[in-house]
Amino acid sequence: MKHTAVGWHVELEFREDDTHTRAVAMVRLPDGSEVRAHGHATRHHTDANQPRVGEEIAGARALNELAMQLLTKAHHEIDQASGRVSHPIHA
C-alpha cells in the first residue's frame, strides 16, 4: 500500500463591529476548485465585548458549513464515478 502526504490550507477571514462577527472559510482543493462557507455570531447587548469569542463562534459555524459542503461534494463525486445514487455521507 502506497501512502501519500496531502495537505489543505483553510483560510478564515472575519469582519466585525461591536455586535456582529461574520466569518468566511475557504479551502482550495487539489482539483482546482474552491469551497467557501459563512458563519455569523451576534453579541447579546448584556454580554461583554469579547471579539475573540465572536470570532470563535462565527469561525466554528463557517468551518461546520464548510465541512458539510465538502461532504456533499464528495457524495456527488461518488455518485458520478459509480453511476448510481449512494447513501448520503453524514458527519
PyMOL Python script that loads the backbone (N, CA, C, O; Angstrom):
from pymol import cmd

cmd.read_pdbstr("""\
ATOM      1  N   MET A   1       0.844  -1.179   0.000  1.00  0.00           N
ATOM      2  CA  MET A   1       0.000   0.000   0.000  1.00  0.00           C
ATOM      3  C   MET A   1       0.890   1.243   0.000  1.00  0.00           C
ATOM      4  O   MET A   1       1.809   1.355   0.811  1.00  0.00           O
ATOM      5  N   LYS A   2       0.615   2.158  -0.898  1.00  0.00           N
ATOM      6  CA  LYS A   2       1.381   3.394  -1.012  1.00  0.00           C
ATOM      7  C   LYS A   2       0.694   4.488  -0.201  1.00  0.00           C
ATOM      8  O   LYS A   2      -0.521   4.662  -0.297  1.00  0.00           O
ATOM      9  N   HIS A   3       1.457   5.218   0.591  1.00  0.00           N
ATOM     10  CA  HIS A   3       0.924   6.333   1.369  1.00  0.00           C
ATOM     11  C   HIS A   3       1.407   7.638   0.753  1.00  0.00           C
ATOM     12  O   HIS A   3       2.574   7.771   0.386  1.00  0.00           O
ATOM     13  N   THR A   4       0.507   8.586   0.647  1.00  0.00           N
ATOM     14  CA  THR A   4       0.831   9.895   0.103  1.00  0.00           C
ATOM     15  C   THR A   4       0.429  10.959   1.104  1.00  0.00           C
ATOM     16  O   THR A   4      -0.675  10.925   1.647  1.00  0.00           O
ATOM     17  N   ALA A   5       1.323  11.904   1.347  1.00  0.00           N
ATOM     18  CA  ALA A   5       1.003  13.019   2.237  1.00  0.00           C
ATOM     19  C   ALA A   5       0.303  14.107   1.421  1.00  0.00           C
ATOM     20  O   ALA A   5       0.795  14.534   0.377  1.00  0.00           O
ATOM     21  N   VAL A   6      -0.831  14.536   1.908  1.00  0.00           N
ATOM     22  CA  VAL A   6      -1.612  15.581   1.258  1.00  0.00           C
ATOM     23  C   VAL A   6      -1.965  16.621   2.311  1.00  0.00           C
ATOM     24  O   VAL A   6      -2.226  16.274   3.463  1.00  0.00           O
ATOM     25  N   GLY A   7      -1.975  17.880   1.931  1.00  0.00           N
ATOM     26  CA  GLY A   7      -2.350  18.928   2.878  1.00  0.00           C
ATOM     27  C   GLY A   7      -3.273  19.935   2.243  1.00  0.00           C
ATOM     28  O   GLY A   7      -3.170  20.222   1.050  1.00  0.00           O
ATOM     29  N   TRP A   8      -4.167  20.467   3.029  1.00  0.00           N
ATOM     30  CA  TRP A   8      -5.064  21.545   2.612  1.00  0.00           C
ATOM     31  C   TRP A   8      -4.841  22.707   3.560  1.00  0.00           C
ATOM     32  O   TRP A   8      -4.594  22.520   4.752  1.00  0.00           O
ATOM     33  N   HIS A   9      -4.932  23.902   3.016  1.00  0.00           N
ATOM     34  CA  HIS A   9      -4.868  25.101   3.846  1.00  0.00           C
ATOM     35  C   HIS A   9      -6.243  25.748   3.836  1.00  0.00           C
ATOM     36  O   HIS A   9      -6.768  26.089   2.776  1.00  0.00           O
ATOM     37  N   VAL A  10      -6.819  25.917   5.006  1.00  0.00           N
ATOM     38  CA  VAL A  10      -8.117  26.561   5.144  1.00  0.00           C
ATOM     39  C   VAL A  10      -7.870  28.002   5.583  1.00  0.00           C
ATOM     40  O   VAL A  10      -7.122  28.252   6.528  1.00  0.00           O
ATOM     41  N   GLU A  11      -8.502  28.943   4.893  1.00  0.00           N
ATOM     42  CA  GLU A  11      -8.382  30.352   5.245  1.00  0.00           C
ATOM     43  C   GLU A  11      -9.661  30.802   5.929  1.00  0.00           C
ATOM     44  O   GLU A  11     -10.764  30.446   5.512  1.00  0.00           O
ATOM     45  N   LEU A  12      -9.500  31.591   6.984  1.00  0.00           N
ATOM     46  CA  LEU A  12     -10.632  32.190   7.691  1.00  0.00           C
ATOM     47  C   LEU A  12     -10.435  33.697   7.713  1.00  0.00           C
ATOM     48  O   LEU A  12      -9.363  34.185   8.070  1.00  0.00           O
ATOM     49  N   GLU A  13     -11.463  34.425   7.334  1.00  0.00           N
ATOM     50  CA  GLU A  13     -11.437  35.886   7.415  1.00  0.00           C
ATOM     51  C   GLU A  13     -12.637  36.344   8.214  1.00  0.00           C
ATOM     52  O   GLU A  13     -13.704  35.733   8.159  1.00  0.00           O
ATOM     53  N   PHE A  14     -12.454  37.436   8.965  1.00  0.00           N
ATOM     54  CA  PHE A  14     -13.517  37.938   9.830  1.00  0.00           C
ATOM     55  C   PHE A  14     -13.797  39.403   9.525  1.00  0.00           C
ATOM     56  O   PHE A  14     -12.897  40.165   9.170  1.00  0.00           O
ATOM     57  N   ARG A  15     -15.061  39.778   9.671  1.00  0.00           N
ATOM     58  CA  ARG A  15     -15.496  41.176   9.673  1.00  0.00           C
ATOM     59  C   ARG A  15     -16.301  41.366  10.939  1.00  0.00           C
ATOM     60  O   ARG A  15     -17.186  40.573  11.261  1.00  0.00           O
ATOM     61  N   GLU A  16     -15.974  42.444  11.658  1.00  0.00           N
ATOM     62  CA  GLU A  16     -16.592  42.632  12.963  1.00  0.00           C
ATOM     63  C   GLU A  16     -17.022  44.075  13.179  1.00  0.00           C
ATOM     64  O   GLU A  16     -16.429  45.012  12.644  1.00  0.00           O
ATOM     65  N   ASP A  17     -18.063  44.223  13.973  1.00  0.00           N
ATOM     66  CA  ASP A  17     -18.395  45.516  14.560  1.00  0.00           C
ATOM     67  C   ASP A  17     -18.654  45.244  16.044  1.00  0.00           C
ATOM     68  O   ASP A  17     -18.300  44.173  16.537  1.00  0.00           O
ATOM     69  N   ASP A  18     -19.253  46.173  16.751  1.00  0.00           N
ATOM     70  CA  ASP A  18     -19.442  45.987  18.195  1.00  0.00           C
ATOM     71  C   ASP A  18     -20.407  44.865  18.545  1.00  0.00           C
ATOM     72  O   ASP A  18     -20.390  44.369  19.671  1.00  0.00           O
ATOM     73  N   THR A  19     -21.247  44.458  17.604  1.00  0.00           N
ATOM     74  CA  THR A  19     -22.285  43.477  17.897  1.00  0.00           C
ATOM     75  C   THR A  19     -22.187  42.205  17.068  1.00  0.00           C
ATOM     76  O   THR A  19     -22.557  41.133  17.548  1.00  0.00           O
ATOM     77  N   HIS A  20     -21.701  42.298  15.842  1.00  0.00           N
ATOM     78  CA  HIS A  20     -21.722  41.164  14.912  1.00  0.00           C
ATOM     79  C   HIS A  20     -20.319  40.761  14.476  1.00  0.00           C
ATOM     80  O   HIS A  20     -19.429  41.596  14.316  1.00  0.00           O
ATOM     81  N   THR A  21     -20.153  39.464  14.291  1.00  0.00           N
ATOM     82  CA  THR A  21     -18.933  38.926  13.697  1.00  0.00           C
ATOM     83  C   THR A  21     -19.354  38.013  12.557  1.00  0.00           C
ATOM     84  O   THR A  21     -20.193  37.129  12.727  1.00  0.00           O
ATOM     85  N   ARG A  22     -18.765  38.240  11.402  1.00  0.00           N
ATOM     86  CA  ARG A  22     -19.018  37.396  10.235  1.00  0.00           C
ATOM     87  C   ARG A  22     -17.700  36.734   9.846  1.00  0.00           C
ATOM     88  O   ARG A  22     -16.646  37.370   9.843  1.00  0.00           O
ATOM     89  N   ALA A  23     -17.779  35.460   9.523  1.00  0.00           N
ATOM     90  CA  ALA A  23     -16.593  34.710   9.129  1.00  0.00           C
ATOM     91  C   ALA A  23     -16.818  34.098   7.758  1.00  0.00           C
ATOM     92  O   ALA A  23     -17.930  33.694   7.416  1.00  0.00           O
ATOM     93  N   VAL A  24     -15.751  34.035   6.981  1.00  0.00           N
ATOM     94  CA  VAL A  24     -15.750  33.319   5.709  1.00  0.00           C
ATOM     95  C   VAL A  24     -14.613  32.310   5.783  1.00  0.00           C
ATOM     96  O   VAL A  24     -13.471  32.669   6.070  1.00  0.00           O
ATOM     97  N   ALA A  25     -14.930  31.048   5.522  1.00  0.00           N
ATOM     98  CA  ALA A  25     -13.928  29.988   5.463  1.00  0.00           C
ATOM     99  C   ALA A  25     -13.800  29.550   4.014  1.00  0.00           C
ATOM    100  O   ALA A  25     -14.797  29.426   3.303  1.00  0.00           O
ATOM    101  N   MET A  26     -12.550  29.314   3.577  1.00  0.00           N
ATOM    102  CA  MET A  26     -12.336  28.920   2.201  1.00  0.00           C
ATOM    103  C   MET A  26     -11.198  27.909   2.145  1.00  0.00           C
ATOM    104  O   MET A  26     -10.190  28.043   2.838  1.00  0.00           O
ATOM    105  N   VAL A  27     -11.383  26.898   1.305  1.00  0.00           N
ATOM    106  CA  VAL A  27     -10.327  25.918   1.067  1.00  0.00           C
ATOM    107  C   VAL A  27     -10.203  25.727  -0.441  1.00  0.00           C
ATOM    108  O   VAL A  27     -11.205  25.626  -1.149  1.00  0.00           O
ATOM    109  N   ARG A  28      -8.958  25.678  -0.923  1.00  0.00           N
ATOM    110  CA  ARG A  28      -8.676  25.349  -2.317  1.00  0.00           C
ATOM    111  C   ARG A  28      -8.299  23.879  -2.364  1.00  0.00           C
ATOM    112  O   ARG A  28      -7.397  23.433  -1.654  1.00  0.00           O
ATOM    113  N   LEU A  29      -9.000  23.131  -3.206  1.00  0.00           N
ATOM    114  CA  LEU A  29      -8.775  21.692  -3.281  1.00  0.00           C
ATOM    115  C   LEU A  29      -7.790  21.359  -4.403  1.00  0.00           C
ATOM    116  O   LEU A  29      -7.606  22.157  -5.322  1.00  0.00           O
ATOM    117  N   PRO A  30      -7.159  20.187  -4.333  1.00  0.00           N
ATOM    118  CA  PRO A  30      -6.184  19.802  -5.360  1.00  0.00           C
ATOM    119  C   PRO A  30      -6.758  19.762  -6.780  1.00  0.00           C
ATOM    120  O   PRO A  30      -6.006  19.878  -7.748  1.00  0.00           O
ATOM    121  N   ASP A  31      -8.088  19.598  -6.919  1.00  0.00           N
ATOM    122  CA  ASP A  31      -8.692  19.580  -8.257  1.00  0.00           C
ATOM    123  C   ASP A  31      -8.896  20.988  -8.816  1.00  0.00           C
ATOM    124  O   ASP A  31      -9.440  21.150  -9.908  1.00  0.00           O
ATOM    125  N   GLY A  32      -8.459  22.009  -8.066  1.00  0.00           N
ATOM    126  CA  GLY A  32      -8.570  23.390  -8.521  1.00  0.00           C
ATOM    127  C   GLY A  32      -9.830  24.096  -8.069  1.00  0.00           C
ATOM    128  O   GLY A  32      -9.958  25.306  -8.256  1.00  0.00           O
ATOM    129  N   SER A  33     -10.759  23.374  -7.481  1.00  0.00           N
ATOM    130  CA  SER A  33     -11.999  24.003  -7.027  1.00  0.00           C
ATOM    131  C   SER A  33     -11.796  24.679  -5.672  1.00  0.00           C
ATOM    132  O   SER A  33     -10.879  24.344  -4.922  1.00  0.00           O
ATOM    133  N   GLU A  34     -12.665  25.627  -5.383  1.00  0.00           N
ATOM    134  CA  GLU A  34     -12.678  26.299  -4.088  1.00  0.00           C
ATOM    135  C   GLU A  34     -14.027  26.075  -3.442  1.00  0.00           C
ATOM    136  O   GLU A  34     -15.055  26.083  -4.119  1.00  0.00           O
ATOM    137  N   VAL A  35     -14.027  25.877  -2.152  1.00  0.00           N
ATOM    138  CA  VAL A  35     -15.267  25.749  -1.396  1.00  0.00           C
ATOM    139  C   VAL A  35     -15.250  26.859  -0.350  1.00  0.00           C
ATOM    140  O   VAL A  35     -14.278  27.007   0.391  1.00  0.00           O
ATOM    141  N   ARG A  36     -16.337  27.645  -0.292  1.00  0.00           N
ATOM    142  CA  ARG A  36     -16.459  28.757   0.656  1.00  0.00           C
ATOM    143  C   ARG A  36     -17.702  28.561   1.511  1.00  0.00           C
ATOM    144  O   ARG A  36     -18.713  28.023   1.059  1.00  0.00           O
ATOM    145  N   ALA A  37     -17.602  29.009   2.748  1.00  0.00           N
ATOM    146  CA  ALA A  37     -18.739  28.927   3.659  1.00  0.00           C
ATOM    147  C   ALA A  37     -18.707  30.133   4.590  1.00  0.00           C
ATOM    148  O   ALA A  37     -17.668  30.764   4.781  1.00  0.00           O
ATOM    149  N   HIS A  38     -19.862  30.436   5.160  1.00  0.00           N
ATOM    150  CA  HIS A  38     -20.012  31.618   6.004  1.00  0.00           C
ATOM    151  C   HIS A  38     -20.513  31.228   7.389  1.00  0.00           C
ATOM    152  O   HIS A  38     -21.228  30.240   7.552  1.00  0.00           O
ATOM    153  N   GLY A  39     -20.126  32.014   8.370  1.00  0.00           N
ATOM    154  CA  GLY A  39     -20.619  31.846   9.735  1.00  0.00           C
ATOM    155  C   GLY A  39     -20.878  33.219  10.332  1.00  0.00           C
ATOM    156  O   GLY A  39     -20.318  34.217   9.878  1.00  0.00           O
ATOM    157  N   HIS A  40     -21.718  33.268  11.341  1.00  0.00           N
ATOM    158  CA  HIS A  40     -22.127  34.540  11.922  1.00  0.00           C
ATOM    159  C   HIS A  40     -22.293  34.372  13.426  1.00  0.00           C
ATOM    160  O   HIS A  40     -22.717  33.322  13.907  1.00  0.00           O
ATOM    161  N   ALA A  41     -21.951  35.426  14.155  1.00  0.00           N
ATOM    162  CA  ALA A  41     -22.187  35.455  15.601  1.00  0.00           C
ATOM    163  C   ALA A  41     -22.696  36.846  15.963  1.00  0.00           C
ATOM    164  O   ALA A  41     -22.272  37.845  15.381  1.00  0.00           O
ATOM    165  N   THR A  42     -23.607  36.899  16.928  1.00  0.00           N
ATOM    166  CA  THR A  42     -24.159  38.168  17.401  1.00  0.00           C
ATOM    167  C   THR A  42     -23.979  38.238  18.912  1.00  0.00           C
ATOM    168  O   THR A  42     -24.357  37.319  19.638  1.00  0.00           O
ATOM    169  N   ARG A  43     -23.399  39.340  19.372  1.00  0.00           N
ATOM    170  CA  ARG A  43     -23.205  39.539  20.810  1.00  0.00           C
ATOM    171  C   ARG A  43     -24.492  40.070  21.420  1.00  0.00           C
ATOM    172  O   ARG A  43     -25.079  41.035  20.930  1.00  0.00           O
ATOM    173  N   HIS A  44     -24.919  39.426  22.492  1.00  0.00           N
ATOM    174  CA  HIS A  44     -26.079  39.918  23.233  1.00  0.00           C
ATOM    175  C   HIS A  44     -25.689  41.227  23.905  1.00  0.00           C
ATOM    176  O   HIS A  44     -24.560  41.367  24.376  1.00  0.00           O
ATOM    177  N   HIS A  45     -26.595  42.172  23.953  1.00  0.00           N
ATOM    178  CA  HIS A  45     -26.276  43.511  24.470  1.00  0.00           C
ATOM    179  C   HIS A  45     -25.808  43.512  25.926  1.00  0.00           C
ATOM    180  O   HIS A  45     -25.153  44.462  26.354  1.00  0.00           O
ATOM    181  N   THR A  46     -26.128  42.475  26.688  1.00  0.00           N
ATOM    182  CA  THR A  46     -25.677  42.431  28.085  1.00  0.00           C
ATOM    183  C   THR A  46     -24.317  41.741  28.245  1.00  0.00           C
ATOM    184  O   THR A  46     -23.738  41.767  29.331  1.00  0.00           O
ATOM    185  N   ASP A  47     -23.803  41.125  27.176  1.00  0.00           N
ATOM    186  CA  ASP A  47     -22.509  40.451  27.252  1.00  0.00           C
ATOM    187  C   ASP A  47     -21.363  41.442  27.067  1.00  0.00           C
ATOM    188  O   ASP A  47     -21.509  42.463  26.395  1.00  0.00           O
ATOM    189  N   ALA A  48     -20.229  41.126  27.671  1.00  0.00           N
ATOM    190  CA  ALA A  48     -19.028  41.944  27.484  1.00  0.00           C
ATOM    191  C   ALA A  48     -18.577  41.851  26.034  1.00  0.00           C
ATOM    192  O   ALA A  48     -18.799  40.841  25.366  1.00  0.00           O
ATOM    193  N   ASN A  49     -17.943  42.914  25.557  1.00  0.00           N
ATOM    194  CA  ASN A  49     -17.437  42.927  24.191  1.00  0.00           C
ATOM    195  C   ASN A  49     -16.136  42.119  24.146  1.00  0.00           C
ATOM    196  O   ASN A  49     -15.080  42.600  24.557  1.00  0.00           O
ATOM    197  N   GLN A  50     -16.228  40.883  23.639  1.00  0.00           N
ATOM    198  CA  GLN A  50     -15.083  39.983  23.545  1.00  0.00           C
ATOM    199  C   GLN A  50     -14.955  39.515  22.093  1.00  0.00           C
ATOM    200  O   GLN A  50     -15.490  38.465  21.738  1.00  0.00           O
ATOM    201  N   PRO A  51     -14.262  40.272  21.259  1.00  0.00           N
ATOM    202  CA  PRO A  51     -14.170  39.926  19.839  1.00  0.00           C
ATOM    203  C   PRO A  51     -13.667  38.506  19.584  1.00  0.00           C
ATOM    204  O   PRO A  51     -14.118  37.853  18.643  1.00  0.00           O
ATOM    205  N   ARG A  52     -12.745  38.023  20.406  1.00  0.00           N
ATOM    206  CA  ARG A  52     -12.210  36.670  20.210  1.00  0.00           C
ATOM    207  C   ARG A  52     -13.313  35.621  20.302  1.00  0.00           C
ATOM    208  O   ARG A  52     -13.309  34.653  19.540  1.00  0.00           O
ATOM    209  N   VAL A  53     -14.247  35.799  21.214  1.00  0.00           N
ATOM    210  CA  VAL A  53     -15.345  34.842  21.374  1.00  0.00           C
ATOM    211  C   VAL A  53     -16.238  34.864  20.138  1.00  0.00           C
ATOM    212  O   VAL A  53     -16.647  33.812  19.647  1.00  0.00           O
ATOM    213  N   GLY A  54     -16.541  36.054  19.637  1.00  0.00           N
ATOM    214  CA  GLY A  54     -17.329  36.159  18.410  1.00  0.00           C
ATOM    215  C   GLY A  54     -16.640  35.487  17.245  1.00  0.00           C
ATOM    216  O   GLY A  54     -17.289  34.827  16.434  1.00  0.00           O
ATOM    217  N   GLU A  55     -15.311  35.650  17.152  1.00  0.00           N
ATOM    218  CA  GLU A  55     -14.546  35.002  16.082  1.00  0.00           C
ATOM    219  C   GLU A  55     -14.602  33.486  16.210  1.00  0.00           C
ATOM    220  O   GLU A  55     -14.746  32.777  15.214  1.00  0.00           O
ATOM    221  N   GLU A  56     -14.490  32.991  17.437  1.00  0.00           N
ATOM    222  CA  GLU A  56     -14.536  31.542  17.644  1.00  0.00           C
ATOM    223  C   GLU A  56     -15.889  30.972  17.231  1.00  0.00           C
ATOM    224  O   GLU A  56     -15.951  29.927  16.582  1.00  0.00           O
ATOM    225  N   ILE A  57     -16.962  31.647  17.601  1.00  0.00           N
ATOM    226  CA  ILE A  57     -18.303  31.157  17.263  1.00  0.00           C
ATOM    227  C   ILE A  57     -18.550  31.256  15.760  1.00  0.00           C
ATOM    228  O   ILE A  57     -18.961  30.280  15.132  1.00  0.00           O
ATOM    229  N   ALA A  58     -18.300  32.433  15.182  1.00  0.00           N
ATOM    230  CA  ALA A  58     -18.522  32.609  13.743  1.00  0.00           C
ATOM    231  C   ALA A  58     -17.606  31.696  12.948  1.00  0.00           C
ATOM    232  O   ALA A  58     -18.025  31.110  11.950  1.00  0.00           O
ATOM    233  N   GLY A  59     -16.346  31.570  13.386  1.00  0.00           N
ATOM    234  CA  GLY A  59     -15.406  30.694  12.693  1.00  0.00           C
ATOM    235  C   GLY A  59     -15.828  29.239  12.758  1.00  0.00           C
ATOM    236  O   GLY A  59     -15.753  28.526  11.757  1.00  0.00           O
ATOM    237  N   ALA A  60     -16.267  28.793  13.912  1.00  0.00           N
ATOM    238  CA  ALA A  60     -16.720  27.409  14.058  1.00  0.00           C
ATOM    239  C   ALA A  60     -17.934  27.142  13.171  1.00  0.00           C
ATOM    240  O   ALA A  60     -18.035  26.079  12.559  1.00  0.00           O
ATOM    241  N   ARG A  61     -18.846  28.093  13.100  1.00  0.00           N
ATOM    242  CA  ARG A  61     -20.024  27.916  12.249  1.00  0.00           C
ATOM    243  C   ARG A  61     -19.634  27.878  10.774  1.00  0.00           C
ATOM    244  O   ARG A  61     -20.201  27.100  10.007  1.00  0.00           O
ATOM    245  N   ALA A  62     -18.677  28.705  10.369  1.00  0.00           N
ATOM    246  CA  ALA A  62     -18.213  28.690   8.978  1.00  0.00           C
ATOM    247  C   ALA A  62     -17.509  27.368   8.668  1.00  0.00           C
ATOM    248  O   ALA A  62     -17.715  26.792   7.600  1.00  0.00           O
ATOM    249  N   LEU A  63     -16.681  26.886   9.595  1.00  0.00           N
ATOM    250  CA  LEU A  63     -15.987  25.617   9.373  1.00  0.00           C
ATOM    251  C   LEU A  63     -16.958  24.445   9.334  1.00  0.00           C
ATOM    252  O   LEU A  63     -16.770  23.508   8.558  1.00  0.00           O
ATOM    253  N   ASN A  64     -17.994  24.492  10.165  1.00  0.00           N
ATOM    254  CA  ASN A  64     -19.015  23.446  10.144  1.00  0.00           C
ATOM    255  C   ASN A  64     -19.714  23.425   8.788  1.00  0.00           C
ATOM    256  O   ASN A  64     -19.918  22.357   8.212  1.00  0.00           O
ATOM    257  N   GLU A  65     -20.081  24.598   8.278  1.00  0.00           N
ATOM    258  CA  GLU A  65     -20.725  24.682   6.968  1.00  0.00           C
ATOM    259  C   GLU A  65     -19.770  24.211   5.871  1.00  0.00           C
ATOM    260  O   GLU A  65     -20.190  23.539   4.929  1.00  0.00           O
ATOM    261  N   LEU A  66     -18.495  24.557   5.989  1.00  0.00           N
ATOM    262  CA  LEU A  66     -17.501  24.106   5.024  1.00  0.00           C
ATOM    263  C   LEU A  66     -17.425  22.581   5.020  1.00  0.00           C
ATOM    264  O   LEU A  66     -17.374  21.964   3.956  1.00  0.00           O
ATOM    265  N   ALA A  67     -17.418  21.980   6.192  1.00  0.00           N
ATOM    266  CA  ALA A  67     -17.383  20.515   6.301  1.00  0.00           C
ATOM    267  C   ALA A  67     -18.598  19.889   5.624  1.00  0.00           C
ATOM    268  O   ALA A  67     -18.469  18.892   4.912  1.00  0.00           O
ATOM    269  N   MET A  68     -19.769  20.466   5.841  1.00  0.00           N
ATOM    270  CA  MET A  68     -20.977  19.905   5.226  1.00  0.00           C
ATOM    271  C   MET A  68     -20.923  20.025   3.700  1.00  0.00           C
ATOM    272  O   MET A  68     -21.344  19.113   2.990  1.00  0.00           O
ATOM    273  N   GLN A  69     -20.406  21.144   3.200  1.00  0.00           N
ATOM    274  CA  GLN A  69     -20.276  21.303   1.748  1.00  0.00           C
ATOM    275  C   GLN A  69     -19.285  20.296   1.165  1.00  0.00           C
ATOM    276  O   GLN A  69     -19.508  19.773   0.073  1.00  0.00           O
ATOM    277  N   LEU A  70     -18.194  20.018   1.880  1.00  0.00           N
ATOM    278  CA  LEU A  70     -17.227  19.036   1.403  1.00  0.00           C
ATOM    279  C   LEU A  70     -17.823  17.631   1.399  1.00  0.00           C
ATOM    280  O   LEU A  70     -17.560  16.848   0.487  1.00  0.00           O
ATOM    281  N   LEU A  71     -18.623  17.311   2.414  1.00  0.00           N
ATOM    282  CA  LEU A  71     -19.298  16.004   2.431  1.00  0.00           C
ATOM    283  C   LEU A  71     -20.258  15.878   1.255  1.00  0.00           C
ATOM    284  O   LEU A  71     -20.320  14.828   0.615  1.00  0.00           O
ATOM    285  N   THR A  72     -21.000  16.930   0.967  1.00  0.00           N
ATOM    286  CA  THR A  72     -21.930  16.921  -0.163  1.00  0.00           C
ATOM    287  C   THR A  72     -21.173  16.781  -1.474  1.00  0.00           C
ATOM    288  O   THR A  72     -21.587  16.021  -2.349  1.00  0.00           O
ATOM    289  N   LYS A  73     -20.081  17.497  -1.619  1.00  0.00           N
ATOM    290  CA  LYS A  73     -19.256  17.415  -2.835  1.00  0.00           C
ATOM    291  C   LYS A  73     -18.742  15.991  -3.028  1.00  0.00           C
ATOM    292  O   LYS A  73     -18.809  15.450  -4.132  1.00  0.00           O
ATOM    293  N   ALA A  74     -18.232  15.384  -1.959  1.00  0.00           N
ATOM    294  CA  ALA A  74     -17.733  14.012  -2.042  1.00  0.00           C
ATOM    295  C   ALA A  74     -18.847  13.044  -2.427  1.00  0.00           C
ATOM    296  O   ALA A  74     -18.638  12.139  -3.235  1.00  0.00           O
ATOM    297  N   HIS A  75     -20.017  13.234  -1.853  1.00  0.00           N
ATOM    298  CA  HIS A  75     -21.168  12.381  -2.160  1.00  0.00           C
ATOM    299  C   HIS A  75     -21.500  12.440  -3.650  1.00  0.00           C
ATOM    300  O   HIS A  75     -21.722  11.406  -4.282  1.00  0.00           O
ATOM    301  N   HIS A  76     -21.534  13.657  -4.213  1.00  0.00           N
ATOM    302  CA  HIS A  76     -21.840  13.794  -5.644  1.00  0.00           C
ATOM    303  C   HIS A  76     -20.752  13.160  -6.510  1.00  0.00           C
ATOM    304  O   HIS A  76     -21.046  12.569  -7.550  1.00  0.00           O
ATOM    305  N   GLU A  77     -19.507  13.283  -6.082  1.00  0.00           N
ATOM    306  CA  GLU A  77     -18.411  12.691  -6.856  1.00  0.00           C
ATOM    307  C   GLU A  77     -18.467  11.165  -6.817  1.00  0.00           C
ATOM    308  O   GLU A  77     -18.163  10.509  -7.813  1.00  0.00           O
ATOM    309  N   ILE A  78     -18.852  10.602  -5.680  1.00  0.00           N
ATOM    310  CA  ILE A  78     -19.028   9.145  -5.587  1.00  0.00           C
ATOM    311  C   ILE A  78     -20.122   8.703  -6.549  1.00  0.00           C
ATOM    312  O   ILE A  78     -19.954   7.725  -7.277  1.00  0.00           O
ATOM    313  N   ASP A  79     -21.254   9.427  -6.552  1.00  0.00           N
ATOM    314  CA  ASP A  79     -22.362   9.088  -7.445  1.00  0.00           C
ATOM    315  C   ASP A  79     -21.957   9.181  -8.911  1.00  0.00           C
ATOM    316  O   ASP A  79     -22.309   8.315  -9.712  1.00  0.00           O
ATOM    317  N   GLN A  80     -21.214  10.235  -9.264  1.00  0.00           N
ATOM    318  CA  GLN A  80     -20.780  10.390 -10.655  1.00  0.00           C
ATOM    319  C   GLN A  80     -19.853   9.259 -11.076  1.00  0.00           C
ATOM    320  O   GLN A  80     -19.983   8.723 -12.177  1.00  0.00           O
ATOM    321  N   ALA A  81     -18.930   8.897 -10.216  1.00  0.00           N
ATOM    322  CA  ALA A  81     -17.961   7.854 -10.552  1.00  0.00           C
ATOM    323  C   ALA A  81     -18.597   6.473 -10.606  1.00  0.00           C
ATOM    324  O   ALA A  81     -18.187   5.628 -11.401  1.00  0.00           O
ATOM    325  N   SER A  82     -19.608   6.241  -9.756  1.00  0.00           N
ATOM    326  CA  SER A  82     -20.213   4.913  -9.681  1.00  0.00           C
ATOM    327  C   SER A  82     -21.408   4.754 -10.612  1.00  0.00           C
ATOM    328  O   SER A  82     -21.790   3.633 -10.946  1.00  0.00           O
ATOM    329  N   GLY A  83     -22.005   5.878 -11.034  1.00  0.00           N
ATOM    330  CA  GLY A  83     -23.178   5.800 -11.889  1.00  0.00           C
ATOM    331  C   GLY A  83     -24.442   5.401 -11.136  1.00  0.00           C
ATOM    332  O   GLY A  83     -25.424   4.993 -11.756  1.00  0.00           O
ATOM    333  N   ARG A  84     -24.434   5.508  -9.850  1.00  0.00           N
ATOM    334  CA  ARG A  84     -25.615   5.166  -9.062  1.00  0.00           C
ATOM    335  C   ARG A  84     -25.779   6.195  -7.946  1.00  0.00           C
ATOM    336  O   ARG A  84     -24.911   7.045  -7.746  1.00  0.00           O
ATOM    337  N   VAL A  85     -26.883   6.115  -7.229  1.00  0.00           N
ATOM    338  CA  VAL A  85     -27.125   7.025  -6.118  1.00  0.00           C
ATOM    339  C   VAL A  85     -26.686   6.314  -4.834  1.00  0.00           C
ATOM    340  O   VAL A  85     -27.210   5.255  -4.488  1.00  0.00           O
ATOM    341  N   SER A  86     -25.730   6.903  -4.146  1.00  0.00           N
ATOM    342  CA  SER A  86     -25.221   6.322  -2.918  1.00  0.00           C
ATOM    343  C   SER A  86     -25.954   6.903  -1.707  1.00  0.00           C
ATOM    344  O   SER A  86     -26.733   7.849  -1.822  1.00  0.00           O
ATOM    345  N   HIS A  87     -25.683   6.317  -0.563  1.00  0.00           N
ATOM    346  CA  HIS A  87     -26.255   6.846   0.676  1.00  0.00           C
ATOM    347  C   HIS A  87     -25.553   8.154   1.012  1.00  0.00           C
ATOM    348  O   HIS A  87     -24.343   8.265   0.815  1.00  0.00           O
ATOM    349  N   PRO A  88     -26.282   9.145   1.514  1.00  0.00           N
ATOM    350  CA  PRO A  88     -25.654  10.414   1.897  1.00  0.00           C
ATOM    351  C   PRO A  88     -24.570  10.181   2.941  1.00  0.00           C
ATOM    352  O   PRO A  88     -24.664   9.270   3.763  1.00  0.00           O
ATOM    353  N   ILE A  89     -23.552  11.013   2.893  1.00  0.00           N
ATOM    354  CA  ILE A  89     -22.455  10.943   3.862  1.00  0.00           C
ATOM    355  C   ILE A  89     -22.786  11.911   4.989  1.00  0.00           C
ATOM    356  O   ILE A  89     -23.080  13.080   4.740  1.00  0.00           O
ATOM    357  N   HIS A  90     -22.740  11.437   6.211  1.00  0.00           N
ATOM    358  CA  HIS A  90     -23.044  12.283   7.378  1.00  0.00           C
ATOM    359  C   HIS A  90     -21.788  12.524   8.181  1.00  0.00           C
ATOM    360  O   HIS A  90     -20.870  11.705   8.203  1.00  0.00           O
ATOM    361  N   ALA A  91     -21.770  13.656   8.834  1.00  0.00           N
ATOM    362  CA  ALA A  91     -20.615  13.992   9.689  1.00  0.00           C
ATOM    363  C   ALA A  91     -20.649  13.178  10.952  1.00  0.00           C
ATOM    364  O   ALA A  91     -19.766  13.315  11.799  1.00  0.00           O
TER     365      ALA A  91
END
""", "prot")
cmd.dss("prot")
cmd.show_as("cartoon", "prot")
cmd.util.cbc("prot")
cmd.orient("prot")
